[in-house]
Structure formats: structure tokens, C-alpha cells
Amino acid sequence: MTAPLLILSALAGLCLVFALFYFLAARLNNYGIVDIVWSYAFAVLAIYYAVGGSGWPLRRGLIATLASLWSLRLGTHLYRRVMSHHPIEDGRYQQLRKNWAGNFPAMMFGFFQLQALSVVVLAAAFALACLNPAPALQPLEIAGALLWLVAFGGEALADAQLAAFKRDPANRGAVCTRGLWHYSRHPNYFFEWLIWVAYFVFALASPLGWIAVIGPLSILFLLLRVTGIPLTEEQAIRSKGAAYRRYQATTSAFIPWFPKKLP
């Protein structure tokens, strides 16, 4: 299958999938499920590229494995989180209901379709690797895989630490400052971004691999400026108030670092 046909067919398929899940979300009255669909979609796309790509089989298998492991872990983590609160919707989507009150159904449908497009754009690294015919792994690909292992472990650890904190009823309304959360307000987001850096490094060994920089750059922008840290912290301030503001004053927002001491 040619590269344009591979990518366009992937986009068409994902647009259909996200449209179907939009109607399911409307029926459930919980649009937070889009996060679950978005996460799992990368595994589906990586496997599709690996099967349909014309590159070296071992490389196709490796990038599909890395992408699928990350996608399935994140998707399952989000599934448990969203379903544990259902029918209560994530605060970010409650806020979008208010922001888009004048034309909410159409705006949210467009939002779901944008998620489909974002999966294809962000997964450029997967497509490039699966189309690379070179019959050996390059040093950049090995470095990318090693960086992925570090990032994958860090994100999983951050999620596990936060989940354990929330399970304790004594911590209701409190701010998690344990483990990695002592050094960053969003260590899960940091390691999530690092995973995309790893995919980019892996793709650099393939022709036109520089195109994959769209992944880490886009994720960084979304995390720092759009749906990541801004919306998460707005919700945290609404729910935790002054305690979270103190946390903001002492702890790095993104890159893990030693906390400041207040005077």
C-alpha cells in the first residue's frame, strides 16, 4: 500500500470510529470517554501501519509494540478513571459544556473529529518507521526505544502513585505531593511528552523522519497551553482551593525539580 493511501485510509477509518463514539458519548451523557478512545486509537493505528507498511518487518514490529503497550496502558488507566466517576463527567468537559452552550452538540462532534485527525498527525513517527525499508536498526532507533522505556516507566509510576493517593478516603480534597508528585505538579504529563520525544528520536532514523517532530511539539503545546495543565489546574483550584495554590507556589509545573521553600 502506498504511503498516501495508507495514511488517508487510516484517517477515514478513525473519523468513522470517533463519530460512532460521539453518539455513544451523547447517549451516555459523558463526553469524557473521548480520552479513552483517543488513547486506544494509537494502538489500532500503529498495528494498521505495521500490517500495511512496506518497511523492514522487525522495525514495523518494534514500533507497533512500543506504541501499543503505551496506548493500551494509558487507555486502560483512563477507562478505569472515567468509568469510576460515571455518570459524573470529568470537570474539563463540564466546562466545555458551559463554554459551548450555544451550539454544544455540533462543537463537540467537531471536537471528536479533531481527535481523530490529531491521532493521525501525531502518529507520523509510526508511519515513517513502518515505511522505512532499511534492513537493520539504527543507533537512533535503539536510543529512542531506551528513552521510551524510561518515559513509559515514569508515566506508569506517576499514575500509580496518584491513584493510590486518591484511593485513601483520608486524602479526599487534599493535594497529592507524594513520590514524583513532590517534584512536579504533572509528572504524568512530563513523561507522556517524553514518550513522544522517544517516538521522534526513533523516527529520525527513517527518511523524512524530521517530520515526526510534530508529535512532541504538538503534545507539548497541548499540555502546556490547551487541554493539559491549564484545564487540569483550573479544576484543581475549583476543588482544592488554597491548598492547590500553595502547591503551585512551591512545585514545578512540568519538569520534575526540587520544590521551593516558602518564606
C-alpha positions in Angstrom: 0.0 0.0 0.0 1.4 3.4 -0.9 2.1 5.9 1.9 -0.7 8.4 0.9 -3.3 5.6 0.7 -2.1 4.1 4.0 -2.4 7.4 5.8 -5.7 8.6 4.2 -7.4 5.3 4.8 -6.3 5.5 8.4 -7.8 8.9 8.8 -11.1 7.9 7.2 -11.4 4.9 9.5 -10.6 6.9 12.6 -13.1 9.6 11.7 -15.8 7.0 11.5 -14.7 5.4 14.8 -14.7 8.7 16.6 -18.1 9.6 15.1 -19.6 6.4 16.4 -18.1 7.0 19.8 -19.5 10.6 19.8 -23.0 9.2 19.5 -22.2 6.7 22.3 -20.9 9.5 24.5 -24.1 11.5 23.8 -26.2 8.5 24.8 -24.2 8.1 28.0 -24.2 11.8 28.5 -20.5 11.6 29.3 -18.1 13.0 26.7 -15.1 12.2 28.8 -14.9 8.8 27.0 -13.2 10.6 24.1 -10.0 10.5 26.2 -10.3 6.7 26.3 -10.9 6.4 22.6 -8.1 8.7 21.8 -5.6 6.7 23.8 -6.6 3.3 22.4 -6.7 4.6 18.9 -2.9 4.8 18.7 -2.6 1.1 19.2 -5.1 0.4 16.4 -3.3 2.8 14.1 0.2 1.5 14.9 -0.8 -2.0 14.2 -2.6 -0.9 11.0 0.6 0.8 9.8 2.7 -2.2 10.8 0.5 -4.5 8.8 0.0 -2.2 5.8 3.5 -0.7 5.7 6.3 -1.8 3.3 9.2 -1.3 5.7 11.5 -3.8 7.3 9.4 -6.2 9.4 11.4 -6.1 12.6 11.2 -2.3 12.7 7.5 -2.4 12.0 7.0 -4.9 14.8 9.1 -2.9 17.2 7.4 0.5 16.8 4.0 -1.2 16.8 4.9 -2.9 20.1 6.1 0.3 21.7 3.1 2.3 20.6 0.6 -0.4 21.5 2.0 -1.0 25.0 1.9 2.7 25.8 -1.6 3.1 24.2 -3.2 0.2 26.0 -1.7 1.1 29.4 -2.9 4.7 29.0 -6.3 3.8 27.6 -6.9 1.3 30.4 -5.9 3.8 33.0 -8.2 6.4 31.6 -11.0 3.8 31.2 -10.8 3.0 34.9 -10.7 6.6 35.9 -13.6 7.8 33.7 -15.8 4.8 34.5 -15.2 5.0 38.2 -16.8 8.5 38.2 -19.5 7.8 35.6 -22.2 9.3 35.2 -20.3 12.3 36.7 -18.4 13.8 33.8 -14.8 15.0 34.0 -14.6 18.7 35.0 -12.9 19.7 31.8 -15.9 18.5 29.7 -18.4 20.1 32.2 -16.6 23.3 31.5 -16.7 22.8 27.7 -20.5 22.4 28.1 -20.6 25.9 29.5 -18.2 27.4 27.0 -20.1 25.9 24.0 -23.6 26.2 25.5 -24.9 28.0 22.4 -24.0 25.1 20.0 -22.8 22.3 22.1 -23.7 19.2 20.0 -22.0 20.5 16.8 -19.0 21.8 18.6 -18.4 18.5 20.5 -18.9 16.5 17.3 -16.2 18.6 15.7 -14.0 18.1 18.8 -14.3 14.3 18.4 -13.3 14.6 14.7 -10.4 16.8 15.6 -9.2 14.0 18.0 -9.3 11.6 15.0 -7.2 14.0 13.0 -4.8 14.5 15.9 -4.1 10.8 16.2 -3.1 10.5 12.6 -0.9 13.7 12.7 0.8 12.7 16.0 1.4 9.2 14.8 3.6 10.4 11.9 6.5 8.7 13.6 4.8 5.3 13.4 4.0 5.7 9.7 7.6 6.8 8.8 9.1 3.9 10.7 6.8 1.4 9.1 7.7 2.6 5.6 11.5 2.5 6.2 13.0 -0.4 4.2 16.5 -0.3 5.8 17.2 -3.9 7.0 18.8 -3.0 10.4 18.0 -1.0 13.5 20.0 2.3 13.6 21.5 3.8 16.8 18.8 6.5 16.9 16.1 3.8 16.9 17.8 2.0 19.8 18.2 5.3 21.7 14.5 6.1 21.1 13.5 2.7 22.4 15.6 3.1 25.5 14.2 6.6 26.1 10.7 5.1 25.6 11.4 2.6 28.4 12.3 5.4 30.9 9.3 7.5 29.9 6.9 4.6 30.0 8.0 3.6 33.4 7.9 7.2 34.7 4.3 7.8 33.5 3.1 4.5 34.8 4.7 5.2 38.2 3.2 8.7 38.4 -0.3 7.4 37.5 0.0 4.6 40.1 1.1 7.0 42.9 -1.8 9.4 42.2 -4.3 6.5 42.0 -3.1 5.1 45.4 -3.3 8.6 46.9 -6.9 9.0 45.7 -8.0 5.6 47.0 -7.4 6.6 50.6 -10.6 8.3 51.9 -8.4 10.4 54.3 -7.0 12.2 51.3 -10.3 13.5 49.9 -9.9 17.1 49.0 -6.1 17.0 49.6 -3.2 17.6 47.2 -1.0 14.7 46.3 2.6 15.5 47.0 4.0 12.0 47.2 6.6 10.4 45.1 7.1 12.0 41.7 4.3 14.5 42.6 6.7 16.0 45.1 8.9 17.2 42.3 6.3 18.1 39.6 2.6 19.1 39.6 2.2 17.0 36.5 4.8 14.3 36.3 2.4 12.1 34.3 2.2 14.8 31.6 6.0 15.2 31.6 6.7 11.6 31.0 3.8 11.5 28.4 5.7 14.2 26.5 8.9 12.3 26.9 7.3 9.3 25.2 6.6 11.4 22.2 10.2 12.6 22.2 11.2 9.0 22.1 9.0 8.3 19.1 10.6 11.3 17.4 14.1 10.1 18.1 13.1 6.6 16.7 11.7 8.2 13.5 14.8 10.2 12.9 16.5 7.1 11.5 13.9 6.9 8.7 13.7 9.0 5.6 11.9 12.3 6.3 12.0 11.4 10.0 12.2 15.0 11.0 8.5 15.3 10.1 7.8 13.4 13.3 8.8 16.4 15.4 5.1 17.4 15.0 4.4 14.8 17.7 6.4 16.1 20.7 5.9 19.8 19.7 2.1 19.4 19.4 1.9 17.4 22.7 4.0 20.0 24.5 1.7 22.8 23.2 -1.5 20.9 24.2 -0.1 20.0 27.6 1.2 23.4 28.5 -1.3 25.7 26.8 -4.6 24.0 25.9 -6.2 20.9 27.4 -3.5 19.6 29.7 -2.2 21.7 32.5 -4.5 24.8 32.1 -7.8 22.9 32.4 -6.5 20.4 35.0 -5.2 23.2 37.2 -8.4 25.2 36.8 -10.3 22.2 38.0 -7.8 21.6 40.9 -8.2 25.1 42.1 -12.0 24.8 42.0 -11.9 21.6 44.0 -8.9 22.2 46.3 -8.7 25.9 46.6 -5.9 27.4 48.7 -4.1 24.1 49.2 -3.6 23.8 45.5 -2.4 27.4 45.2 0.3 26.6 47.8 1.3 23.6 45.8 1.6 25.8 42.7 3.8 28.2 44.6 6.3 25.6 45.6 6.3 22.9 42.9 7.4 22.8 39.3 4.5 22.7 36.9 6.1 20.3 34.4 9.7 19.2 34.6 10.5 17.4 37.8 12.6 19.5 40.1 13.2 20.2 43.8 10.4 22.2 45.3 10.8 25.7 46.5 10.7 26.7 50.2 8.2 29.4 51.0 9.4 32.2 53.3 
